[in-house]
């Protein structure tokens, strides 16, 4: 859930509505439930959501995948309930994606963007691509959602801009549709390649920056896979960026402005 948010966008209103609807709903545990059922130990459905939002520990990835697999399985829970739970689980990802698109394409209305991102999310839940996944489910959903939403935003931005003089440069639809990085991301990839070649970043550190700052994977999603808390992931990313800023300013050959694309 979006902690401390005072936003009143469509996604936040949806979250409040779902929270109110499921606030006291208890998990229906069947009498013959096996002990290793991933939902064992969750009294309410909101407890499941809180579990999937928690930073977790080194073993949290497989645990989260097991719970998500239950929510994604059409044979486990009623369809409406599964959709409600999955929307609540991925509200932070949906909200962040909508915010990124609105910042990149200011001509698009926030509620229109939010509605499209939610629709793309629900559509992907039914896809055969997701049905075949067994691990890193949260990462897969977040990455695919972002790609799909940005492809839509590119098309929509071009169709709603009436005057060439008012048109802002937007990423190529072909670039995004091919699952490649956006132009600004391409600059950052080159910059990080250079930093790794100079020994400023290890391969693992570069990968962390790409996932967190370019692909938009949240610290909550990264924490279980890295064996750290979400706060530790955020602090590590910040230390890496501070290091690069110091080194970039010292080097005559580097362009510190590229680091501003991370903000």
Buried (B, 14 or more C-beta within 10 A) or exposed (E): BBEEBEEEBBBBEBBEEBBEEBEEEEBEEEEEEEEEBBBEEBEBBBBBBBBBBBBBEEEBBEBBBBBBBBBBEEEBBEEEBBBBBBBBBBBBBBBBBBBBBBEBBEBBEBBBBBBBBBEBBEEBBEEEEBEEBEEBBBBBBBBBBBBBBBBBBBBBBEEEBEEEEEEEEBBEBEBBBEEBBBBBBBBBBEBBEBBBEEEBBEEEBBEBBBBBBBBBBBBBBBBBBBBBBBEBBBEBBEEBBEBBBEBBEEBEEBEBEBBEEBE
